[in-house]
Amino acid sequence: MPALSGPRALRIAAAVALAVLASGCAGHTTTSPGPSTATSTAAPTPMTAAELAWIKTVTNLHKKIDEPFMAGSINMTRAKMTGLGNKLRACSRELQTIGPPSDRLQPVYVVVQKACRTYDKGARCFAKAASVSDAAGATIAGTPQARTQRRSLSCAFAAQGNGSNLLGEAEAKAAAIQAQFS
């Protein structure tokens, strides 16, 4: 058989190449790079009324606890020490009442729990100071009771400040989460 050459040979070679390519790609389909029907990111769901109410309760609690500590001067009687301790203790009671929030507010909840534990420490310190004081809040200078009262009041006010800072941090986290989902 003679060898094929020229234009006819080129057409036959092209036909064979097309046949090979067509058979190799049989059953495969291609899509054009048009607009995608898949969503790249889902829109965040807005904060629920329950979540917003939880945040508002924490904010109001912070204001309520801090209010007596904002006075220009405080006459530290035994009753006042006890009352301030009760204000600090209100954090844990209130948090127990409102309960934990939704999953997305869990980072806020963790900080609020820490703030309440700090306030509880302050409440214990106020109770200790009150226990060594007379009704007017006095102790005899230089006695162990005077040292206990001084250390306890220092502990109580430090815990109040630290707890307040933590609640402020929790409110900032809540605001950031709220902004992210609004």
C-alpha positions in Angstrom: 0.0 0.0 0.0 1.4 3.4 -1.0 2.0 6.0 1.7 -0.4 9.0 1.7 1.0 12.4 1.3 -0.2 15.8 0.5 -3.5 17.6 1.5 -5.5 14.4 1.5 -3.1 12.8 4.1 -3.5 16.0 6.2 -7.3 15.8 6.2 -7.2 12.1 7.2 -4.8 12.8 10.0 -7.0 15.7 11.2 -10.1 13.5 11.1 -8.4 10.7 13.1 -7.2 13.2 15.7 -10.7 14.7 16.0 -12.2 11.2 16.4 -9.7 10.3 19.1 -10.4 13.5 20.9 -14.1 13.1 20.6 -14.1 9.5 21.9 -11.8 10.4 24.8 -14.1 13.2 26.0 -17.3 11.3 25.5 -19.6 11.6 28.5 -17.9 14.6 29.9 -19.6 17.9 29.9 -18.2 21.3 30.5 -19.8 24.4 31.9 -19.1 27.9 30.9 -17.7 30.2 33.6 -21.0 32.1 34.1 -22.4 33.5 37.3 -22.2 31.1 40.3 -25.5 30.0 41.8 -23.8 29.0 45.1 -23.7 31.6 47.9 -20.3 32.5 49.1 -21.3 33.7 52.5 -24.7 33.6 54.2 -26.0 36.8 55.6 -25.7 36.8 59.4 -28.9 36.5 61.2 -29.8 39.5 63.3 -29.8 39.5 67.0 -32.9 38.1 68.6 -35.1 40.0 71.0 -34.0 37.6 73.8 -30.3 38.3 73.0 -30.8 42.1 73.0 -32.8 41.8 76.3 -29.9 39.8 77.9 -27.4 42.4 76.9 -29.6 45.2 78.2 -30.0 43.4 81.5 -26.2 43.1 81.9 -25.8 46.8 81.1 -28.5 47.8 83.6 -27.0 45.5 86.3 -23.6 47.2 85.8 -25.2 50.6 86.3 -27.1 49.4 89.4 -24.1 47.9 91.1 -21.8 50.9 90.4 -24.3 53.5 91.5 -23.6 53.6 95.2 -19.8 53.6 94.5 -20.1 56.8 92.5 -20.9 59.0 95.5 -18.3 61.7 96.3 -17.9 60.3 99.8 -19.2 57.3 101.7 -19.7 57.2 105.4 -18.5 53.6 106.1 -20.8 52.5 108.9 -21.3 48.7 109.5 -24.7 49.0 107.7 -23.1 50.7 104.7 -20.4 48.0 104.4 -23.1 45.4 104.6 -25.2 47.2 102.0 -22.3 47.7 99.6 -21.5 44.0 99.9 -25.1 43.2 99.1 -24.9 45.4 96.0 -21.9 43.4 94.8 -23.5 40.1 95.6 -26.5 41.1 93.3 -24.4 40.3 90.2 -24.4 36.6 90.8 -28.0 36.6 91.9 -29.1 38.5 88.8 -26.9 36.4 86.4 -28.5 33.3 87.8 -31.9 34.8 87.2 -31.3 35.7 83.6 -29.4 32.6 82.8 -26.9 32.0 80.0 -27.4 33.6 76.7 -27.3 32.2 73.1 -24.2 30.6 71.7 -23.0 33.7 70.0 -23.0 35.6 73.3 -21.1 33.0 75.2 -17.8 35.0 75.1 -19.7 37.9 76.8 -21.2 35.5 79.4 -17.7 34.1 80.3 -16.6 37.7 81.1 -19.8 38.5 83.1 -19.3 35.3 85.2 -15.8 36.4 86.0 -17.0 39.9 86.9 -19.6 38.4 89.2 -17.0 36.1 90.9 -14.9 39.2 91.4 -17.8 41.1 92.9 -18.6 38.1 95.2 -15.0 38.4 96.5 -15.6 42.1 97.2 -18.9 41.2 99.0 -17.0 38.8 101.3 -14.4 41.5 102.0 -17.1 44.0 102.9 -18.7 41.4 105.2 -15.3 40.8 106.9 -14.8 44.6 107.4 -18.3 44.9 108.8 -17.7 42.0 111.2 -14.8 43.7 113.0 -16.5 47.2 113.0 -18.8 48.8 115.6 -22.2 50.2 114.4 -20.5 53.4 113.4 -17.9 51.6 111.4 -15.1 52.3 113.8 -12.3 50.2 115.2 -9.7 50.9 117.8 -6.5 52.1 116.1 -3.6 49.7 116.2 -5.7 46.6 117.0 -6.0 43.5 114.9 -9.6 44.5 114.1 -8.3 47.8 112.6 -5.8 46.0 110.4 -8.5 43.5 109.3 -10.9 46.3 108.5 -8.3 48.3 106.5 -7.2 45.2 104.5 -10.8 44.1 104.0 -12.0 47.5 102.8 -9.0 47.7 100.4 -9.9 44.3 99.1 -13.6 45.2 98.7 -13.0 48.4 96.8 -10.4 46.8 94.6 -12.8 43.9 93.8 -15.6 46.4 93.0 -13.3 48.3 90.6 -12.0 45.1 88.9 -15.6 43.7 88.6 -16.8 47.0 87.1 -13.9 46.9 84.6 -14.8 43.3 83.6 -18.5 44.2 83.1 -17.3 47.1 81.0 -15.3 44.6 78.9 -18.3 42.4 78.6 -20.4 45.3 77.4 -17.8 46.1 74.8 -17.7 42.5 73.6 -21.5 42.5 73.4 -21.5 45.7 71.4 -18.9 44.2 68.9 -21.0 41.1 68.5 -24.1 43.2 68.1 -22.5 45.3 65.4 -21.3 42.2 63.6 -24.9 40.8 63.4 -26.8 43.9 62.7 
